[in-house]
Amino acid sequence: MRKFHHIGLPTDEKQPGEFYVEETKVWVTEPDDHPYLVEYLRYEDDSPVTGPLRELPHVCFETDDYERDIEGCEVILGPFRPDDTRTVVFVMKDGCVFEYMQYDEARE
């Protein structure tokens, strides 16, 4: 199973409803709150996130097996657990950034 979850867009502008992720020093919005499932990411100057993930948009898919989906891809961040419900990994594939997100329990 793999289904579209959101698109992530880097920005330099403060966004309504953004929250801070201290580990990566980035301000993030909740894509479920956006009519087009957009997640905005505003990085602090000293964020440890560098390269394509910080510079390019990304497409996120919810998956039931992230290890299968990232096979043969260049991992650029993760896998890591942003909270106690899921595992996330970012990869480069075909010149694009993809995020795969696997929840611990099935969601509807």
N, C-alpha and C positions, 0 to 999 in steps of 0.2 A: 504494500500500500504506500502510495506517495501522493500527496495532494498539496496544491498551492496554499501557502499560509499568508505571506505578505511580501512586499518589496521594501527594501531598506534604502533610504536616500541620505547620503551625507549632507550636512548643512552647516553653515556658519551662523545662522540666525536662530535666536531663542524661539522655541515652539510652545504653544499652549499645552499644558498638561505633561510636560517632559519631567522625567525623574532621573536621578543621578545613580550611576552604577560605579561605585568607588573602585572596584577591582580593575576596571578598564578605563576609568576616568572619562566617561562619556555620558552625556545627557541623551535620554532615549524617550520616544513617545510610544504609546500602546497602539499597535496597528489595528486592533479591534475597535478602537475609538474613531478611526478614520473611514470615511465612506468608501474609499478605494483600497483599504488595507495597506496604507503606507505607514512605515516606521521611519521617523526622522532620527538621525544620529548626529549629535554635535559634540565633537571631541575637544577635550582640554588640550592645551598646547603640549603638556607633558604626558599625554596618554601613551601607554605602552603599545597601543595598537598602531601599526605602521603599514605602509605599503598599500596593496590593492584594496584591502578591506576598508581602510580609512579613506581612500580616494575614489572608489568606484561604488555605484549602486550594487545591491545584491538582491537575489531572488531566494526566498525561503520556502522550503517544502517541509511539511510534516511527513514523517516516515515511520514505518514500523521496524526498520532495520537500517540505521544510518551506516553501519559498517559495510553493508552490501552496496549502498548508494555511493559511498566515497571510494570504493575500490578503484585503484588506478589513478586517482586524482591527487593533486598536490594540496596537502592540508596546509592552510595558512593560519588557522587558529583553532585550538581545541584538539580533541573533544573536551568540553567542560560542562559543569552543571551551574547554570545561572541561578537556579533555585532548587527546591527539593522535589520538583515534579518532572524534570526533563533533562536530557543531555543535548548539547548543541555542538556542531562542528561547522567550520567554514572551509571551503575548498575553492581552488581555481580549476575551472574546466572549460575548455574551448574559449579561453580568453575572458571568461566571465567569473564573477564571484557568486557562489551558491552557498546557502546555509541549509543544513539538514537538522531538523529538530525532532527528537524522539521522546515522547512522553512515556513515563513509567507505566501508566495505565491508559487503556484505550479511551478515546474521547469521541463524542458524537459530533 
